Amino acid sequence: MTSATPRRQIFDSAEATQLQRDVIATVLHDLGSVTSALALRVEARTTPLELHDVRAVAELTEQLRDAVKPLVWLRGFPGRGALAPAQLVDVAFWWRHVHHVSLNLLPRGSRLQVVVDATCPPRPSALPAEQLALMTMLMLGTCRHFVDVNHNAPLMLNVLLPRSDSKHVALELSASADSVFEHSIGRSTRWRRFCVRAAARAGATLAWWAPLGADTFVWRWSVTLTDAMG
C-alpha cells in the first residue's frame, strides 16, 4: 500500500476488533461442530475402522482444515506482516468464507446471491490479500449496520465478486427486488461510520447504497480500490 496512512491504522478501532471476533466465533463454532462429529464417529466404533469409516473420518478431517482457513485472511488485518500485499488469495475461496460469516451476522432468512455482469471485465482467480482484507471488513461492517438498524429484517442481496481491470478492483452489492430496506439506507450507525472511515484510510472509494437510477428501486453498494492498494 502506498497511501500515507500506515496499514495497521486502517483497522485500528473497536469495530474492527469486533469484526475479527465475529470471524473467530464463526470458526470456533464450525470447529466445534466438526470435532464433535469426528469424536462421535471414532467413539462409536467397537471394532477396527472399516473402509467407510476411514472415508468419513478423512472427510471430517478435511472439514477441520477448511474451517480454519478464514484465519488466513483474518490474521493480516492488524498489519503485522502476516499477510504481505503481494500474497494472492483465490477469490472463490475468499468468498466462500466471507459468505459464511456474513450470513451468521445477518438476520435469519437473509440471502447473498452471486450474480454475473457481462459488461464487467473478467474476474481474476486471485487478488492480493490486503485488497480482500479491506473488502472483508467493509462487507462485514455493512452487515452489522443493517442488523443495528433492524435486526429482524432479512436482506436479499446480489453480489458481484471482486474483479479487476488494469488499475482498479471493485466489489458490488445490490438489493434484490424483494428486499425492503430504504428505511435503513440513510441511517447513521457506528458501523456505517467505520466503513466510511476504513475506506478513506485505505484510499478506496466507497459508494454507500446509492440508487442505480431515478426510475429504479434498486440500490447498490460498491467499493473501488486503485492500484495503490497493490
Secondary structure, DSSP 8 states (H G I E B T S, - for coil): --SSS-HHHHT-SHHHHHHHHHHHHHHHHHHHHHHHHHHHHHHT-SS---HHHHHHHHHHHHHHHHHTTHHHHHTTTT-SSSS-TT-EEEHHHHHHHHHHHHHHHS-TT-EEEE---TTS----SEEEHHHHHHHHHHHHHHHHHHHHH-TT---EEEEEEEEE-SSEEEEEEEE-TT---HHHHS---HHHHHHHHHHHHHT-EEEEEEES-TT---EEEEEEEEGGG-
